[in-house]
Amino acid sequence: MDDDTHPQAVLDELFATIQDRKQTLPDGSYTASLFTHEKGENAVLEKLGEEATETILAAKDDDREEVLAESADLVYHLLVVLAMEDASLDDLRVELRDRF
Ligand SMILES: N=c1c2ncn([C@@H]3O[C@H](COP(=O)(O)OP(=O)(O)OP(=O)(O)O)[C@@H](O)[C@H]3O)c2ncn1[C@@H]1O[C@H](COP(=O)(O)O)[C@@H](O)[C@H]1O
């Protein structure tokens, strides 16, 4: 992903990168390491819980910058979980739209 990516396209580009990492499992990729971790799915699920807790603590402190940083970690790990479960970002969009 490059710095010119429009903010509205970021989630799609990030998810496409995650799906590519899942397929190709390149050396040195943090994302790939989550798909091949010895703890299995628990590795990313633990990270998801940690990042959720860190987001909560930042919000309790009204620390806007930290809320944004931890939310980014949280969303990234959530997208990895979606990819792991063979769900897509569009599946998530449909789920949310159907609640309108
Ligand atoms: N958005 C992210 C992203 N957000 C968070 N992280 C990683 O998530 C981890 C967060 O863990 P912590 O905050 O607990 O920090 P840490 O203590 O270093 O982590 P651990 O030691 O517990 O693993 C860090 O290792 C971050 O690097 C991410 N890793 C990758 N991405 C995106 O995924 C793309 C592909 O990355 P690779 O798979 O590494 O090529 C990148 O270009 C980014 O766009």
The ligand as an SDF file (V2000), in Angstrom:
LIG
                    3D

 44 47  0  0  0  0  0  0  0  0999 V2000
   -1.7900   -2.6710    9.7090 N   0  0  0  0  0  0  0  0  0  0  0  0
   -0.9200   -3.4760   10.0600 C   0  0  0  0  0  0  0  0  0  0  0  0
   -0.6180   -3.6820   11.4500 C   0  0  0  0  0  0  0  0  0  0  0  0
   -1.1330   -3.1280   12.5710 N   0  0  0  0  0  0  0  0  0  0  0  0
   -0.4900   -3.7120   13.5900 C   0  0  0  0  0  0  0  0  0  0  0  0
    0.4270   -4.5900   13.1500 N   0  0  0  0  0  0  0  0  0  0  0  0
    1.3560   -5.4020   13.9340 C   0  0  0  0  0  0  0  0  0  0  0  0
    0.6750   -5.8840   15.0400 O   0  0  0  0  0  0  0  0  0  0  0  0
    1.5440   -6.0100   16.1280 C   0  0  0  0  0  0  0  0  0  0  0  0
    0.8870   -5.3080   17.2900 C   0  0  0  0  0  0  0  0  0  0  0  0
    1.3570   -5.8610   18.3860 O   0  0  0  0  0  0  0  0  0  0  0  0
    1.6940   -4.9580   19.6520 P   0  0  0  0  0  0  0  0  0  0  0  0
    1.0380   -3.6270   19.5430 O   0  0  0  0  0  0  0  0  0  0  0  0
    1.3350   -5.7710   20.8230 O   0  0  0  0  0  0  0  0  0  0  0  0
    3.2310   -4.7520   19.4850 O   0  0  0  0  0  0  0  0  0  0  0  0
    4.3400   -5.8430   19.6690 P   0  0  0  0  0  0  0  0  0  0  0  0
    4.6200   -5.9500   21.1230 O   0  0  0  0  0  0  0  0  0  0  0  0
    5.4510   -5.4470   18.7560 O   0  0  0  0  0  0  0  0  0  0  0  0
    3.6610   -7.1790   19.1330 O   0  0  0  0  0  0  0  0  0  0  0  0
    3.9860   -8.6750   19.5580 P   0  0  0  0  0  0  0  0  0  0  0  0
    5.4190   -8.7320   19.9810 O   0  0  0  0  0  0  0  0  0  0  0  0
    3.0000   -9.0100   20.6500 O   0  0  0  0  0  0  0  0  0  0  0  0
    3.7140   -9.4590   18.2880 O   0  0  0  0  0  0  0  0  0  0  0  0
    2.8750   -5.3620   15.7400 C   0  0  0  0  0  0  0  0  0  0  0  0
    3.8190   -6.3610   15.4220 O   0  0  0  0  0  0  0  0  0  0  0  0
    2.5060   -4.5670   14.5070 C   0  0  0  0  0  0  0  0  0  0  0  0
    3.5660   -4.5110   13.5680 O   0  0  0  0  0  0  0  0  0  0  0  0
    0.3590   -4.6150   11.8150 C   0  0  0  0  0  0  0  0  0  0  0  0
    1.0510   -5.3530   10.8990 N   0  0  0  0  0  0  0  0  0  0  0  0
    0.7710   -5.1430    9.5800 C   0  0  0  0  0  0  0  0  0  0  0  0
   -0.1830   -4.2350    9.1500 N   0  0  0  0  0  0  0  0  0  0  0  0
   -0.4690   -4.0530    7.7060 C   0  0  0  0  0  0  0  0  0  0  0  0
   -0.2530   -5.2580    7.0370 O   0  0  0  0  0  0  0  0  0  0  0  0
    0.5870   -5.0390    5.9030 C   0  0  0  0  0  0  0  0  0  0  0  0
    1.3910   -6.2750    5.6590 C   0  0  0  0  0  0  0  0  0  0  0  0
    2.2850   -6.4420    6.7210 O   0  0  0  0  0  0  0  0  0  0  0  0
    3.2500   -7.7330    6.7440 P   0  0  0  0  0  0  0  0  0  0  0  0
    2.3700   -8.9020    6.8230 O   0  0  0  0  0  0  0  0  0  0  0  0
    4.1110   -7.5600    7.9670 O   0  0  0  0  0  0  0  0  0  0  0  0
    4.0290   -7.7040    5.4650 O   0  0  0  0  0  0  0  0  0  0  0  0
    1.4370   -3.8160    6.2750 C   0  0  0  0  0  0  0  0  0  0  0  0
    1.8790   -3.1520    5.1280 O   0  0  0  0  0  0  0  0  0  0  0  0
    0.4380   -2.9950    7.0510 C   0  0  0  0  0  0  0  0  0  0  0  0
   -0.3410   -2.2680    6.1010 O   0  0  0  0  0  0  0  0  0  0  0  0
  1  2  2  0
  2  3  1  0
  2 31  1  0
  3  4  1  0
  3 28  2  0
  4  5  2  0
  5  6  1  0
  6  7  1  0
  6 28  1  0
  7  8  1  0
  7 26  1  0
  8  9  1  0
  9 10  1  0
  9 24  1  0
 10 11  1  0
 11 12  1  0
 12 13  2  0
 12 14  1  0
 12 15  1  0
 15 16  1  0
 16 17  2  0
 16 18  1  0
 16 19  1  0
 19 20  1  0
 20 21  2  0
 20 22  1  0
 20 23  1  0
 24 25  1  0
 24 26  1  0
 26 27  1  0
 28 29  1  0
 29 30  2  0
 30 31  1  0
 31 32  1  0
 32 33  1  0
 32 43  1  0
 33 34  1  0
 34 35  1  0
 34 41  1  0
 35 36  1  0
 36 37  1  0
 37 38  2  0
 37 39  1  0
 37 40  1  0
 41 42  1  0
 41 43  1  0
 43 44  1  0
M  END
$$$$
